[in-house]
Amino acid sequence: MADAGFTEERARAVLDAALPHGTGGAAGARLLALGENAVFALDHLALVVRVSRDLAVRERAARELRVADWLAREGVPAVRPDRRFGPEQPLAYDGHLVTYWQQLRPPERPAEPRDLAALLRQVHALPDAPPDLALPRRDLLGGVERWLRLAGEAIDPADAAYLRARRDDIAAATAELTPHQTPGPIHGDALPRNVHIGPDGPVLVDLETFATDLREHDLVVMALSRDRYGLGAAAYDEFTAAYGWDVREWPGCAVLRGARETASCAWVAQHAPGNPAALTEFRRRVASLRDGDEAVRWHAF
């Protein structure tokens, strides 16, 4: 959850300082997103600039740039860094980090699950990342404790205790899994929203969650979208057909699905203070987990 002091005005001031004289600065920049990062598009420069809320994400930001360079060398369609104004990135400006990216052309159409599958096939065919990249493991459950603490007294302590116990059980079960595929590089947040359909086809965006772990992590995301978030069966079938395998056939699917569900519940919990809709959604999710009801529809939040 973004720092309340990290406003669009603040981010624009950093953006203005990060652009060289003669480029027009932040004038005319379009805000695309304001969350963990502020993301601006500067159409006249064909540039996208990301401003972090603080300096704590330096390692992650630097790794994302190295991932993008590696994918470029391997021929995987993905967003590319723009180094016109900052060969060595990320750059620090007044307590924030700035990275520059090549702007993608307007999308030809919305991305579909089958587009994601085509990109995942390429990512999952990659060799191990080079030693200087040092991809982390995909730690889905690492944020649970922080999100529950942010929820505080807004949620039932019994629900928080349930999720903590569930997290511990699933973490132990994950360590015992036998993968169907050879572990290696994964995207880590494999959803169609992280795919851009350009004139030459699908392109991967948002590389922050790249990791090296079970390939099945990337596939469980869409299985959960089918079961919890309303993705149609036909669209899911197109995804599995394009990828070439349905992760639901794997005995470990339920464990990784459980990890994502647990993390998703805790993530919503952090928004519960002062947000009745988030509290309602949190309670719905926890109740469905307690009841073992895998058909209860969850709402994206």
N, C-alpha and C positions, 0 to 999 in steps of 0.2 A: 504494500500500500504506500503510495507516494507521500512524501513529507508534505504536510499542509502548507509549509512555507515555500514549497517549490511550485511557484505559480507560472502561468504563461508569461507574465511581465518579467519575472526574474529570468526565465529561460531565454526570452528575447534579448535581454541585456547581454547575456553570455554569448548568444549567437552573434550579436552585433560586434562584440569584441573579437570573436573568432574568425571573422571574415575580413580579408585584407582590404585596405583602402582602394576604392575604385570599383568594387564589386556591388556597391549599393547597400552593403550591410544587411540588416534584418528587414529593411523596407521591402514590402511585397512578399515576405516569406509566409507560407501557408502552414498553419499548425495542423499536423496530421494525427498526432496522438500526444496525450499528456498523462503519463503514469509513472512507471519506473524510470522512463526517459521522456523528454520532450523531443518530438520528431518534427522537423520542419522541412518543407519542400521549397526550393528556390528554382522556379521554373526557368528563369532567364539564364541560369547557370547549369541547368540540367543536373542539379545537385540536391541531395538529401543530407541533412545534418542532424545528428542525434546528440542531445545534451543530457548528461546524467544528472540525477538529483544530488549526488555527492561524489566523493573520491573513492568510496569504499569498493566500487565495482571495477577498479582499474584492471585487475587480473582478468576478470570476465570479458571486459571490453577489448583488451589486447588479444585475448584468445579468439574472440569472434573475428577479429581482423585476420588473424593467422589462418583460421578455418576458411574464410572467404578466399584467401590467396591459395590455399591448398586445393580447394574445390576448383578454382580456375585452372590450376596446373593439371588436375585430373579430368578436366572437361565436363564437370557437372554444372548444369545451368543453375546459377545462384547469383544473389546480389554481389556486387563487386565494390571494394573500397575505391574512393576517389582521392588521389594524393596530390592534386594540384596545389592545395594550400597547406598540406601537412604530411610530408613524406613519412615522418615518424609519428605514429598515432598509438593510443589516444593522446590528445593534448589537454593540459589542465588550464582552466581559466577560472580564477576566483572561486575555487572550491568545487568546480564541476569538471567533468570530462567531456570532450567533444570528439566525435568521429565523423568523417565525411564519407558519403556513399554516392555512387553513380545513380542518378535518377532513372527509374524504369519508365518506359513509355506507358501511356494509359492502357489498362487491361482490355483485351479483345472481348472477354466475357468472364463471368464468375468462374472460379476454379471449382472443379468437381472431384469427388473421391478418386475417380480413375486417373485424374491428372496427378494427384498426390502419389498414387501407387507407382506410376511410371518413374517419378523422381526417387522414390524410396528404393526401387530396384537398382538404380544407379548408385545411390548412397550405400546400400548394403552390399554392393559388389566391390566397394573400395577396399584396398589393402589397409593394414593398420596405419594410423596417422604417423607422420614423421616424429622423431624423438623431441624436436623443439616445440611441438604442438602440445603434447602432454594433455590429452583429453581426459576429463574426469569420468567417474562412473555416473550413471543416471540415478541420482538420489531423490526419488519421488517423495520420500517421507521426511526429508530433512527439515522442511519448513513447518511441519505439523505443530511442534511445540511453540514456536514463535507465534503462529496464527492463533492458537488457542489462548495464549497469554494476552494477545491483543484483544481477543473477544471478552476476556475478563468475566465480570459478573453478568454480562448480557445473556450468557448461555447457562443452561443447567449444568452444575458441576458433575452430575452423573453422566451427562453426555460427553463432557470433556474427558472424564476418566475412561469411558467406554472407548473413545477414539484413541487414547493413549495406549490402552491395552491392545486394541486391534492393531495399531501401528507396530507394537513390539512383536506380536504374533506373526504378522505378515513379513516383517523384516527377517525373522528367523526362517520362515518358510521360503522366502525368496533366495536366501543363501543356499538352500538345498535343491534348487531347481536344476533339472537337466534340460538344456536348451535343445530345440529342434534344429536351429541354425547355428553356424559358427559365430560366436560373439565378435563384435567389431564396431566400427563407427556407426552411430545412429543420429538422427536429427534431434530426437528427444521431445518434441512437441508437434508430432506429425498430424496436423489438421489442414483441411483445405484452405483455411484462412491464412496459412503460411505459404501459400502458393500463389504466384502471380502469372496470369496467362498473357504473355507478350506475343508479338508478331511471329516469333520463332518457336512458340510453344511454352510449356510451363517452366517457371523459374522458382527456385526455393528462396524464401525470405526468412528473416528472423533466425539467425544462426546462433543465438546466445545459448541455446540448450544442447548444442552438439556435445556428444559424449561417446565413450566407448563402453559398450555393455551388451546385454542380450538384444539381438535384433528384434525380438518379439515385443520389446517395449514400444517400438514404433507402430506395430500392428494392432496391439491391444487398444490403442486410442480410438481407432475407428470401430472396433467391436463394441466398445463402451458407448460410442456415439449412437450406434444402432440400437443398443438395448436400453439406454437411459435418456438420450437427448433427441430422439425422434428421427434419426436418419432412416430413410426408407430402406426396406429390404432390397429393393432393386438396385439402389445406389451402392449399398454395401456389397452386393453380389458383383457389381461392376468393378468395385475396388479389388476384391479378392481375385477376380478373373484377370485384371490387369497386372496384379502383383504375382499371381501364380500359386497362391496358397492362402488358406483360411486359418488364421491363428487359433480360432475356436476349436480346431481339431487337436490342438496341443494340450496335454494334461495340465501344464503350468499356467494356462491362460487365466484361470480363476484367481490365481495368486497375484499375478501382475494387475489384473483388473481390480482386485481388492486394494492393491496399493494405490492405484489412481483414485479409486472411490474415496478412500480414507483421506488422501491428500486434498481432494476436491471439497470434501465436507469441511475440513479444517480451514481451507482457504476462504470459504464463504463465511465461516464463523467470525473471522476478523472484521467483517463488515457489519456484524450484527449490532454493535453499539450505535444507537441512534438511527438504525435503518430497519424498520419493521419487516420490509420485504425480504431482506437478507436473513433475518431471524426465522421467518416462516419457511424459507427455503432450506435453511440449515436443519430445522426440526424435521422437515419432510425427508431429507436425505438420511439423517441418523435413524429415524424410525424405520425406513425401508431396509437399512443395514441390520438393525436389530431383529427385524422380522424375517430377514433372509429373503425378501421379496425383490427379485431382480427385474421385475416388470414395472415397478413404480417409475413414472416419468420424472426426470429431474429437469429443471429449467436453467438454461444458461444464465449466468449472472456476471 
